[in-house]
Amino acid sequence: MKNRFKLFKAVKIVVAVIFFFLLFGFGTMHLWNWLIPALFSGPIISFWQAIGLIVLSKILFGGFHGRGGRCGGRHSMRNHWKRKFEERMASMTDEEKEKFRSSCAHKFQ
């Protein structure tokens, strides 16, 4: 029974990946063919060229790193600024903290 569940899960993942490529491939192809020839007199592309464009843009702009990614993943920059903020707050006196809180409260009202 567990093997059947694992097989079903694997089939669902494969179908989801195929659906993703079909959806974004055709979406990219139609969007490109609608905009680029009219705006820039560019070429019309096929489905496979659109898939290639998606892969190329992923390589150039997103990379193919795992969940953790480089230097701790996509949340590492947020964690960096959070740590800096916490360090700054720890070094403040109580009066400075209260002044900071009141200025923030005033800005967001």
C-alpha positions as a LaTeX table, in Angstrom:
\begin{tabular}{lrrr}
\hline
Residue & $x$ (\AA) & $y$ (\AA) & $z$ (\AA) \\
\hline
Met1 & 0.00 & 0.00 & 0.00 \\
Lys2 & 2.89 & 2.39 & 0.80 \\
Asn3 & 4.49 & 1.68 & $-2.58$ \\
Arg4 & 1.24 & 2.58 & $-4.29$ \\
Phe5 & 1.09 & 5.85 & $-2.36$ \\
Lys6 & 4.71 & 6.68 & $-3.29$ \\
Leu7 & 4.00 & 5.89 & $-6.94$ \\
Phe8 & 0.88 & 8.09 & $-6.89$ \\
Lys9 & 2.87 & 10.91 & $-5.31$ \\
Ala10 & 5.61 & 10.57 & $-7.94$ \\
Val11 & 3.04 & 10.60 & $-10.75$ \\
Lys12 & 1.46 & 13.74 & $-9.28$ \\
Ile13 & 4.86 & 15.46 & $-9.21$ \\
Val14 & 5.62 & 14.49 & $-12.82$ \\
Val15 & 2.19 & 15.71 & $-13.97$ \\
Ala16 & 2.67 & 18.98 & $-12.07$ \\
Val17 & 6.08 & 19.56 & $-13.70$ \\
Ile18 & 4.67 & 18.81 & $-17.17$ \\
Phe19 & 1.72 & 21.14 & $-16.51$ \\
Phe20 & 4.12 & 23.84 & $-15.30$ \\
Phe21 & 6.23 & 23.60 & $-18.47$ \\
Leu22 & 3.17 & 23.54 & $-20.72$ \\
Leu23 & 1.56 & 26.49 & $-18.98$ \\
Phe24 & 4.63 & 28.69 & $-18.83$ \\
Gly25 & 5.92 & 27.53 & $-22.22$ \\
Phe26 & 2.73 & 28.38 & $-24.06$ \\
Gly27 & 2.26 & 31.52 & $-21.97$ \\
Thr28 & 5.77 & 32.74 & $-22.78$ \\
Met29 & 5.38 & 31.82 & $-26.45$ \\
His30 & 2.08 & 33.65 & $-26.86$ \\
Leu31 & 3.21 & 36.68 & $-24.89$ \\
Trp32 & 6.44 & 36.90 & $-26.91$ \\
Asn33 & 4.64 & 36.43 & $-30.23$ \\
Trp34 & 2.08 & 39.06 & $-29.26$ \\
Leu35 & 4.53 & 41.72 & $-28.07$ \\
Ile36 & 7.99 & 41.35 & $-29.60$ \\
Pro37 & 7.11 & 41.29 & $-33.33$ \\
Ala38 & 4.80 & 44.28 & $-32.95$ \\
Leu39 & 7.09 & 46.35 & $-30.74$ \\
Phe40 & 10.57 & 45.52 & $-32.02$ \\
Ser41 & 9.98 & 43.68 & $-35.34$ \\
Gly42 & 11.47 & 40.62 & $-33.66$ \\
Pro43 & 11.02 & 36.98 & $-34.65$ \\
Ile44 & 8.10 & 34.72 & $-33.82$ \\
Ile45 & 9.18 & 31.82 & $-31.58$ \\
Ser46 & 8.02 & 28.23 & $-31.19$ \\
Phe47 & 7.03 & 26.41 & $-28.00$ \\
Trp48 & 10.49 & 24.86 & $-27.60$ \\
Gln49 & 12.18 & 28.20 & $-28.10$ \\
Ala50 & 9.93 & 29.60 & $-25.37$ \\
Ile51 & 10.97 & 26.76 & $-23.04$ \\
Gly52 & 14.59 & 27.55 & $-23.89$ \\
Leu53 & 13.95 & 31.20 & $-23.08$ \\
Ile54 & 12.51 & 30.25 & $-19.68$ \\
Val55 & 15.52 & 28.04 & $-18.91$ \\
Leu56 & 17.94 & 30.73 & $-20.07$ \\
Ser57 & 16.26 & 33.39 & $-17.94$ \\
Lys58 & 16.31 & 31.03 & $-14.96$ \\
Ile59 & 20.04 & 30.50 & $-15.43$ \\
Leu60 & 20.79 & 34.20 & $-15.89$ \\
Phe61 & 18.49 & 35.67 & $-13.25$ \\
Gly62 & 17.52 & 32.93 & $-10.82$ \\
Gly63 & 20.14 & 30.24 & $-10.84$ \\
Phe64 & 19.58 & 26.56 & $-10.17$ \\
His65 & 20.51 & 26.34 & $-6.50$ \\
Gly66 & 18.61 & 24.17 & $-4.07$ \\
Arg67 & 16.20 & 25.25 & $-1.39$ \\
Gly68 & 18.94 & 26.67 & 0.79 \\
Gly69 & 20.54 & 28.53 & $-2.06$ \\
Arg70 & 23.68 & 30.55 & $-1.72$ \\
Cys71 & 24.57 & 31.97 & 1.67 \\
Gly72 & 21.51 & 30.61 & 3.42 \\
Gly73 & 18.82 & 31.04 & 0.79 \\
Arg74 & 16.44 & 33.81 & $-0.12$ \\
His75 & 15.79 & 34.71 & 3.49 \\
Ser76 & 19.45 & 35.32 & 4.29 \\
Met77 & 19.29 & 38.99 & 3.33 \\
Arg78 & 16.22 & 39.51 & 5.51 \\
Asn79 & 17.97 & 37.70 & 8.36 \\
His80 & 21.03 & 39.89 & 7.85 \\
Trp81 & 19.01 & 43.10 & 8.23 \\
Lys82 & 17.05 & 41.62 & 11.12 \\
Arg83 & 20.29 & 40.80 & 12.96 \\
Lys84 & 21.64 & 44.30 & 12.28 \\
Phe85 & 18.43 & 45.84 & 13.61 \\
Glu86 & 18.48 & 43.67 & 16.72 \\
Glu87 & 22.13 & 44.56 & 17.37 \\
Arg88 & 21.35 & 48.25 & 17.01 \\
Met89 & 18.33 & 47.95 & 19.33 \\
Ala90 & 20.43 & 46.09 & 21.92 \\
Ser91 & 22.99 & 48.90 & 21.96 \\
Met92 & 20.35 & 51.62 & 22.49 \\
Thr93 & 19.39 & 53.06 & 25.84 \\
Asp94 & 15.80 & 52.85 & 27.04 \\
Glu95 & 15.19 & 56.50 & 26.13 \\
Glu96 & 16.54 & 55.97 & 22.59 \\
Lys97 & 14.36 & 52.87 & 22.16 \\
Glu98 & 11.26 & 54.75 & 23.27 \\
Lys99 & 12.08 & 57.67 & 20.95 \\
Phe100 & 12.57 & 55.23 & 18.05 \\
Arg101 & 9.28 & 53.42 & 18.78 \\
Ser102 & 7.33 & 56.68 & 18.99 \\
Ser103 & 8.82 & 57.92 & 15.70 \\
Cys104 & 7.90 & 54.62 & 14.00 \\
Ala105 & 4.39 & 54.71 & 15.44 \\
His106 & 3.98 & 58.26 & 14.20 \\
Lys107 & 5.13 & 57.30 & 10.67 \\
Phe108 & 2.68 & 54.41 & 10.32 \\
Gln109 & $-0.47$ & 56.04 & 11.65 \\
\hline
\end{tabular}
